[in-house]
Amino acid sequence: MGKPHVIVIPYPAQGHVLPMLELSQWLVKNGIKVTFVNTEFNHERVLKSLSDSDNIRETVTMVYIPDGVEPWEDRNDLGKLTEAMSRVMPGELESLIGKLNGKEGGEKITGVIADGQLSWAIEVAHKIGVKKAAFYPASVASVASLLNVPNLVSDGIIDNNGRILKDQMIQLSPTIPLMHSTNFVWASVGDEATQKIIFDMLSKFSITNKLADWQICNSSYDLEPGAFSLVPNIIPVGPLLASNRLGKSAGYFWPEDSACLAWLDQQPINSVIYVAFGSLTVFEQTQFEEVALGLELTNMPFLWVVRQDITADINEAYPKGFSDRVQNRGLIVSWAPQQQVLSHPSVACFVSHCGWNSTIEGVSNGVPFICWPYFADQFLNQSYICDEWKVGLRLDKDESGIIRHGEIKDKLENLLSDESYKERALNLQTKTMDSVREGCSHKNFNNFIEWIKDD
């Protein structure tokens, strides 16, 4: 009997590919063969971003299937992408598994581990009779909110298409954060047609919940005790971080600028503001300028990740004279090795969009936050950071919907002058890392491995 051989397939977004490729490397470390299935578009991006020293290609077999979107179409149009995927990818996945199983001398596919959003991938695994597991890369509270959709409909908060009928705060249980109805995961994504497509996809979580043999997530009981009581069949195995397996993270869509680590080495301990808004946040020109001016006003060193597509014309976006004024204490890069940055002793705080990966990376390194959520589950993660864990502060918009430079400066000063934020962040770090090294998450992961290997 050969090794167990699993397909791992993520939803095609940065915040999903990254943790699922991390999961894949943990599986390989535990003696399981992994074929990682990206869309063709993201497969190329991931391969291009790998450095010569990355050995992931030698450990994880990386393949692709088409996503159904034409090469010239916009893959940031999440409605179009999601609709095309659900039409084209189930058949492509089944065909791929057939080809892999037909290879002479190759290990046959024994299981599929699919992103929790891809209910169709779980259905394919069910149809061909292999083991099937779902992996949720977001907080378990956000999954609980999606499994609660029928109650939201019956309570008249949303209709059957996910349209918001009541503009109000919601609390699914006294033990998880409040969320606003306009901040449901699907409600802040694109126009109404897009929201309907995303809502329909997310509503199928119930299929995943019913068919999957195992459901695991990149969280821990210490981070979300209340949410796990709502969905007891979802098992925490996280945070799965490259540093915990003494390796490097892989799966980025852009090449990392590792030179920023040498720059951080030159900065005093606990002095640098790290600013990164993830892979999808975009800013209007005015808001981008306010971020720059806010960082300038702090008079502190900062490392700022600025993607080329974060605003309309990036070369003209900075305030006049900004680069000259901050050149001795500010470093701007297009992408950063974030886990290594956040573990660096010179980093004092993290100005973040509050994606779940960024949230747990900050928590796992004991770094306090300034929260700047953009869409989807990021508002819920902000509630965890500010209200539950109390390791960060929100930013307030003015009457025109802009977060001004004075607000940015004030909140940063408040956060960094109050040592209690750092103390709570370090306490949370200890609890979270203990869980993944020897506690519940560690035991759960080992049980998951045993299940995959069990004939």
C-alpha positions as CSV (number, residue, x, y, z in Angstrom):
1,M,0.0,0.0,0.0
2,G,1.4,3.4,-1.0
3,K,1.3,6.6,0.9
4,P,-2.0,8.3,1.5
5,H,-2.5,10.9,-1.3
6,V,-4.8,13.8,-0.9
7,I,-5.9,16.6,-3.2
8,V,-5.9,20.0,-1.5
9,I,-8.0,22.7,-3.3
10,P,-8.5,26.3,-2.1
11,Y,-10.9,29.0,-3.1
12,P,-8.8,31.2,-5.5
13,A,-8.0,34.1,-3.3
14,Q,-4.8,35.0,-1.5
15,G,-6.3,34.6,2.0
16,H,-7.3,31.0,1.1
17,V,-4.4,29.8,-1.0
18,L,-1.8,30.8,1.7
19,P,-3.2,28.8,4.7
20,M,-4.1,25.8,2.6
21,L,-0.6,25.6,1.1
22,E,0.6,25.9,4.7
23,L,-1.7,23.0,5.7
24,S,-0.3,21.1,2.7
25,Q,3.3,21.5,4.0
26,W,2.2,20.2,7.5
27,L,0.6,17.2,5.8
28,V,3.8,16.4,3.8
29,K,5.8,16.8,7.0
30,N,3.6,14.0,8.5
31,G,4.1,11.6,5.6
32,I,1.2,12.4,3.3
33,K,1.5,13.0,-0.4
34,V,-0.2,16.2,-1.4
35,T,-1.4,17.4,-4.9
36,F,-2.3,21.1,-4.5
37,V,-4.8,22.3,-7.1
38,N,-4.9,26.0,-7.9
39,T,-6.7,27.7,-10.8
40,E,-4.4,28.1,-13.8
41,F,-4.3,31.9,-13.2
42,N,-3.2,31.5,-9.6
43,H,-0.9,28.6,-10.3
44,E,1.3,30.8,-12.5
45,R,1.3,33.7,-9.9
46,V,2.4,31.4,-7.1
47,L,5.2,29.8,-9.1
48,K,6.4,33.2,-10.2
49,S,6.5,34.5,-6.7
50,L,8.6,31.6,-5.3
51,S,12.3,32.4,-4.8
52,D,15.1,30.1,-5.8
53,S,15.5,28.9,-2.2
54,D,11.9,27.8,-1.9
55,N,11.8,24.0,-1.9
56,I,8.0,23.6,-1.8
57,R,7.9,22.4,-5.4
58,E,10.0,19.4,-4.3
59,T,7.6,18.5,-1.5
60,V,4.1,19.5,-2.7
61,T,2.9,18.6,-6.2
62,M,1.4,21.8,-7.6
63,V,-1.1,21.4,-10.5
64,Y,-3.9,23.5,-11.9
65,I,-7.4,23.3,-13.5
66,P,-9.2,26.1,-15.4
67,D,-11.5,28.4,-13.4
68,G,-13.9,29.0,-16.3
69,V,-13.0,32.7,-16.6
70,E,-11.5,33.9,-19.9
71,P,-7.9,35.1,-19.8
72,W,-8.8,38.8,-20.5
73,E,-11.7,38.9,-17.9
74,D,-11.3,40.5,-14.4
75,R,-10.8,37.9,-11.7
76,N,-11.3,40.6,-9.1
77,D,-15.0,40.4,-10.1
78,L,-15.8,37.8,-7.5
79,G,-19.3,37.2,-8.8
80,K,-18.2,36.3,-12.3
81,L,-15.3,34.2,-10.9
82,T,-17.5,32.3,-8.4
83,E,-20.2,31.6,-10.9
84,A,-17.7,30.4,-13.5
85,M,-15.9,28.2,-11.0
86,S,-19.0,26.4,-9.9
87,R,-19.9,25.7,-13.5
88,V,-16.6,24.5,-14.8
89,M,-14.4,23.3,-11.9
90,P,-16.3,20.3,-10.5
91,G,-16.0,18.5,-13.9
92,E,-12.3,19.5,-14.2
93,L,-11.6,18.3,-10.7
94,E,-13.2,14.9,-11.3
95,S,-11.3,14.6,-14.6
96,L,-8.0,15.5,-12.8
97,I,-8.6,12.8,-10.1
98,G,-9.3,10.3,-12.9
99,K,-6.0,11.1,-14.6
100,L,-4.0,10.9,-11.4
101,N,-5.6,7.6,-10.5
102,G,-4.8,6.3,-14.0
103,K,-1.1,7.0,-13.7
104,E,0.9,3.8,-13.7
105,G,2.9,3.5,-10.5
106,G,1.4,6.6,-8.9
107,E,-0.3,6.7,-5.6
108,K,-4.1,6.8,-6.1
109,I,-6.1,9.7,-4.6
110,T,-7.3,8.6,-1.1
111,G,-8.9,11.9,-0.1
112,V,-9.9,15.5,-0.9
113,I,-9.4,18.4,1.5
114,A,-11.4,21.3,0.1
115,D,-11.8,24.9,1.1
116,G,-15.1,25.0,3.1
117,Q,-16.5,27.4,0.5
118,L,-16.1,24.8,-2.3
119,S,-19.1,22.6,-1.4
120,W,-18.9,21.2,-5.0
121,A,-15.4,19.8,-4.3
122,I,-16.7,17.9,-1.3
123,E,-19.6,16.6,-3.5
124,V,-17.0,15.4,-6.1
125,A,-15.1,13.5,-3.4
126,H,-18.4,12.0,-2.1
127,K,-19.3,10.9,-5.6
128,I,-16.1,9.1,-6.3
129,G,-16.0,7.6,-2.8
130,V,-12.8,9.0,-1.2
131,K,-12.3,10.6,2.2
132,K,-13.5,14.2,2.3
133,A,-12.5,17.0,4.6
134,A,-13.3,20.7,4.7
135,F,-10.8,23.4,5.8
136,Y,-12.0,26.8,6.9
137,P,-9.3,29.5,6.5
138,A,-11.4,32.1,8.2
139,S,-12.6,32.5,11.8
140,V,-15.0,29.9,13.1
141,A,-17.4,32.8,14.1
142,S,-17.7,33.8,10.4
143,V,-18.6,30.1,9.6
144,A,-21.1,30.1,12.4
145,S,-22.8,33.2,11.0
146,L,-23.1,31.5,7.6
147,L,-24.6,28.3,9.0
148,N,-27.0,30.6,10.8
149,V,-28.5,32.0,7.5
150,P,-31.9,30.1,7.9
151,N,-32.4,31.8,11.3
152,L,-31.5,35.2,9.9
153,V,-34.1,34.7,7.2
154,S,-36.8,33.5,9.6
155,D,-36.0,36.5,11.9
156,G,-36.6,38.9,8.9
157,I,-33.0,40.3,9.0
158,I,-32.3,39.1,5.5
159,D,-34.4,37.7,2.6
160,N,-33.8,34.4,0.8
161,N,-31.4,36.2,-1.6
162,G,-29.3,37.6,1.3
163,R,-30.6,41.1,0.9
164,I,-30.4,43.0,4.2
165,L,-33.9,43.9,5.4
166,K,-32.9,45.2,8.9
167,D,-30.0,47.5,9.5
168,Q,-29.0,46.5,13.0
169,M,-26.5,44.8,15.3
170,I,-26.7,41.0,15.6
171,Q,-25.3,38.6,18.2
172,L,-25.6,35.0,17.3
173,S,-24.7,34.0,20.9
174,P,-23.7,35.9,24.0
175,T,-20.2,34.4,23.7
176,I,-19.3,35.8,20.3
177,P,-18.8,39.4,19.1
178,L,-21.6,41.6,17.9
179,M,-21.8,42.1,14.1
180,H,-23.7,44.6,12.1
181,S,-26.1,43.2,9.5
182,T,-24.5,45.3,6.7
183,N,-21.1,43.7,7.5
184,F,-22.2,40.1,6.8
185,V,-19.5,38.4,4.7
186,W,-21.5,38.6,1.4
187,A,-23.0,42.0,2.0
188,S,-19.9,44.1,1.5
189,V,-18.7,42.4,-1.7
190,G,-19.5,44.3,-5.0
191,D,-22.9,45.1,-6.4
192,E,-26.2,43.4,-5.6
193,A,-25.8,40.8,-8.3
194,T,-22.4,39.8,-7.0
195,Q,-23.6,39.7,-3.4
196,K,-26.4,37.3,-4.5
197,I,-23.8,34.9,-6.2
198,I,-21.5,35.0,-3.1
199,F,-24.5,34.5,-0.8
200,D,-25.6,31.5,-2.8
201,M,-22.1,30.0,-2.7
202,L,-21.8,30.6,1.1
203,S,-25.3,29.2,1.7
204,K,-24.0,25.9,0.5
205,F,-21.8,25.6,3.6
206,S,-24.7,23.4,4.9
207,I,-23.8,20.8,2.2
208,T,-20.1,20.9,3.3
209,N,-21.3,20.6,6.9
210,K,-23.4,17.5,6.1
211,L,-21.1,15.6,3.7
212,A,-17.6,16.2,5.0
213,D,-16.1,13.5,7.2
214,W,-13.9,16.0,9.0
215,Q,-14.1,19.8,9.2
216,I,-11.0,21.7,10.5
217,C,-10.2,25.3,10.8
218,N,-7.2,27.6,11.2
219,S,-8.2,28.8,14.7
220,S,-8.0,27.6,18.3
221,Y,-10.3,27.2,21.3
222,D,-8.4,30.0,23.1
223,L,-9.1,32.5,20.3
224,E,-12.8,31.7,19.9
225,P,-14.3,29.6,22.7
226,G,-17.8,30.9,22.2
227,A,-18.0,30.3,18.5
228,F,-16.9,26.7,18.8
229,S,-19.8,26.0,21.1
230,L,-22.1,27.0,18.1
231,V,-20.4,24.7,15.6
232,P,-18.9,21.8,17.7
233,N,-18.3,19.7,14.6
234,I,-15.6,22.1,13.3
235,I,-12.3,21.2,14.9
236,P,-9.5,23.8,15.4
237,V,-6.0,22.8,14.3
238,G,-4.4,26.3,14.2
239,P,-2.8,28.6,14.0
240,L,-0.8,26.7,11.2
241,L,2.2,29.0,10.7
242,A,5.4,28.3,8.9
243,S,7.4,29.4,11.9
244,N,5.9,26.5,13.9
245,R,7.3,23.9,11.5
246,L,10.5,25.9,11.2
247,G,10.0,26.6,7.6
248,K,9.0,29.4,5.2
249,S,5.5,30.3,4.1
250,A,4.7,30.0,0.4
251,G,1.7,30.7,-1.8
252,Y,1.9,34.4,-2.2
253,F,0.6,36.0,-5.4
254,W,3.5,38.6,-5.5
255,P,7.2,38.2,-5.0
256,E,8.3,39.1,-1.4
257,D,10.8,41.9,-0.8
258,S,13.0,40.2,1.8
259,A,15.4,43.1,1.9
260,C,13.0,44.7,4.4
261,L,14.1,42.2,7.0
262,A,17.7,43.7,6.8
263,W,16.1,47.2,7.2
264,L,14.2,46.0,10.3
265,D,17.5,44.8,11.8
266,Q,18.7,48.4,11.7
267,Q,15.7,49.7,13.7
268,P,15.4,49.9,17.5
269,I,13.4,47.2,19.3
270,N,9.7,47.9,19.4
271,S,9.8,51.0,17.3
272,V,8.4,50.2,13.8
273,I,4.8,50.6,12.6
274,Y,4.1,47.8,10.2
275,V,1.3,48.7,7.7
276,A,-0.3,46.1,5.3
277,F,-3.8,45.9,3.9
278,G,-3.8,42.5,2.3
279,S,-4.3,41.5,-1.3
280,L,-7.7,43.1,-2.1
281,T,-8.0,46.4,-0.2
282,V,-8.1,49.4,-2.6
283,F,-8.1,53.1,-1.6
284,E,-9.4,56.3,-3.3
285,Q,-6.6,58.8,-3.8
286,T,-7.7,61.0,-0.9
287,Q,-7.7,58.1,1.6
288,F,-4.3,56.9,0.4
289,E,-2.8,60.3,0.9
290,E,-4.3,60.4,4.5
291,V,-2.6,57.1,5.3
292,A,0.8,58.5,4.1
293,L,0.3,61.8,6.1
294,G,-0.8,59.9,9.2
295,L,2.4,57.8,9.1
296,E,4.5,60.9,8.5
297,L,3.0,62.7,11.5
298,T,3.9,59.9,14.0
299,N,7.7,60.6,13.5
300,M,8.2,56.8,14.0
301,P,9.9,54.3,11.6
302,F,7.4,52.5,9.4
303,L,7.3,49.6,7.0
304,W,4.4,50.0,4.6
305,V,3.3,47.4,2.0
306,V,1.9,49.2,-1.0
307,R,0.7,46.9,-3.9
308,Q,0.8,48.4,-7.4
309,D,-3.0,48.1,-7.6
310,I,-3.9,49.5,-4.1
311,T,-4.9,52.9,-5.7
312,A,-5.5,54.2,-9.2
313,D,-2.1,55.8,-10.1
314,I,0.4,54.6,-7.5
315,N,3.2,56.7,-8.9
316,E,1.2,59.9,-8.5
317,A,-0.6,58.9,-5.3
318,Y,1.8,60.1,-2.6
319,P,1.5,63.6,-1.1
320,K,4.0,66.1,-2.6
321,G,7.4,65.7,-1.0
322,F,6.4,62.7,1.1
323,S,9.2,60.4,0.0
324,D,11.9,63.0,0.7
325,R,10.5,63.8,4.1
326,V,10.3,60.2,5.3
327,Q,13.2,58.6,3.5
328,N,15.3,58.2,6.6
329,R,12.6,56.4,8.6
330,G,10.1,54.9,6.2
331,L,10.4,51.9,3.9
332,I,7.8,51.1,1.3
333,V,7.7,47.7,-0.4
334,S,5.3,46.0,-2.8
335,W,5.0,42.8,-0.8
336,A,6.6,41.6,2.5
337,P,7.3,38.2,4.1
338,Q,4.7,39.0,6.7
339,Q,5.2,36.2,9.2
340,Q,8.9,37.0,9.4
341,V,8.1,40.8,9.7
342,L,5.6,40.3,12.5
343,S,8.0,38.1,14.5
344,H,10.8,40.7,14.2
345,P,11.6,42.4,17.5
346,S,11.7,45.9,16.0
347,V,8.0,45.8,15.1
348,A,5.8,47.7,17.6
349,C,2.3,47.4,16.1
350,F,0.4,46.3,13.0
351,V,-1.9,48.5,11.0
352,S,-4.0,45.8,9.4
353,H,-7.1,45.1,7.2
354,C,-7.9,42.3,9.7
355,G,-8.0,39.4,7.3
356,W,-8.0,36.2,9.4
357,N,-4.5,35.2,8.3
358,S,-3.1,38.6,9.3
359,T,-5.1,38.6,12.5
360,I,-3.7,35.2,13.7
361,E,-0.2,36.1,12.5
362,G,-0.3,39.3,14.6
363,V,-1.8,37.4,17.6
364,S,0.8,34.6,17.3
365,N,3.6,37.1,17.5
366,G,2.1,39.2,20.4
367,V,1.7,42.3,18.2
368,P,-1.1,44.9,19.0
369,F,-3.3,46.2,16.1
370,I,-4.7,49.3,14.6
371,C,-7.7,47.9,12.7
372,W,-8.7,49.0,9.2
373,P,-11.2,46.4,7.8
374,Y,-12.1,46.6,4.2
375,F,-14.8,43.9,3.5
376,A,-16.3,40.4,4.3
377,D,-15.2,38.8,7.6
378,Q,-12.7,41.6,8.4
379,F,-15.3,43.6,10.4
380,L,-15.9,40.5,12.6
381,N,-12.2,40.0,13.1
382,Q,-11.9,43.7,14.1
383,S,-14.5,43.0,16.8
384,Y,-12.4,40.1,18.2
385,I,-9.3,42.3,18.2
386,C,-10.8,45.4,19.8
387,D,-13.8,44.1,21.9
388,E,-13.0,40.5,22.9
389,W,-9.2,40.2,23.1
390,K,-8.6,44.0,23.6
391,V,-5.3,44.0,21.7
392,G,-6.1,46.8,19.3
393,L,-8.0,50.0,18.4
394,R,-10.5,50.9,15.7
395,L,-10.2,53.9,13.4
396,D,-13.1,56.3,13.0
397,K,-14.2,57.9,9.7
398,D,-15.1,61.5,9.4
399,E,-18.5,62.7,8.1
400,S,-17.3,62.2,4.5
401,G,-16.3,58.6,5.2
402,I,-12.5,59.2,5.2
403,I,-10.1,58.2,8.0
404,R,-8.0,61.4,8.4
405,H,-4.3,61.6,9.1
406,G,-4.9,63.1,12.6
407,E,-7.1,60.1,13.6
408,I,-4.4,57.7,12.4
409,K,-1.7,59.5,14.3
410,D,-3.8,59.8,17.5
411,K,-4.8,56.1,17.5
412,L,-1.2,55.0,16.9
413,E,0.0,57.2,19.8
414,N,-2.8,55.9,22.1
415,L,-2.0,52.3,21.3
416,L,1.7,52.6,21.7
417,S,1.6,54.7,24.9
418,D,-0.7,52.3,26.7
419,E,1.4,49.2,27.7
420,S,-1.7,47.2,28.5
421,Y,-2.3,46.5,24.8
422,K,1.1,44.9,24.4
423,E,0.6,42.9,27.7
424,R,-2.7,41.5,26.6
425,A,-1.2,40.7,23.1
426,L,1.7,38.8,24.7
427,N,-0.7,36.8,27.0
428,L,-2.9,35.9,24.0
429,Q,0.2,34.8,22.1
430,T,1.3,32.5,24.9
431,K,-2.1,30.8,25.1
432,T,-2.5,30.5,21.3
433,M,1.0,29.1,20.7
434,D,0.7,26.6,23.6
435,S,-2.4,25.2,21.9
436,V,-0.7,24.5,18.6
437,R,2.5,23.2,20.1
438,E,1.2,20.8,22.7
439,G,-2.4,21.6,23.5
440,C,-5.8,21.1,21.8
441,S,-4.9,22.2,18.3
442,H,-1.8,19.9,18.3
443,K,-3.8,16.9,19.5
444,N,-6.6,17.6,17.0
445,F,-4.1,17.9,14.1
446,N,-2.5,14.5,15.1
447,N,-6.0,12.9,15.1
448,F,-6.7,14.3,11.7
449,I,-3.4,12.9,10.3
450,E,-4.3,9.5,11.8
451,W,-7.7,9.6,10.1
452,I,-6.1,10.4,6.7
453,K,-3.6,7.5,7.1
454,D,-6.2,5.0,8.4
455,D,-7.1,2.5,5.7
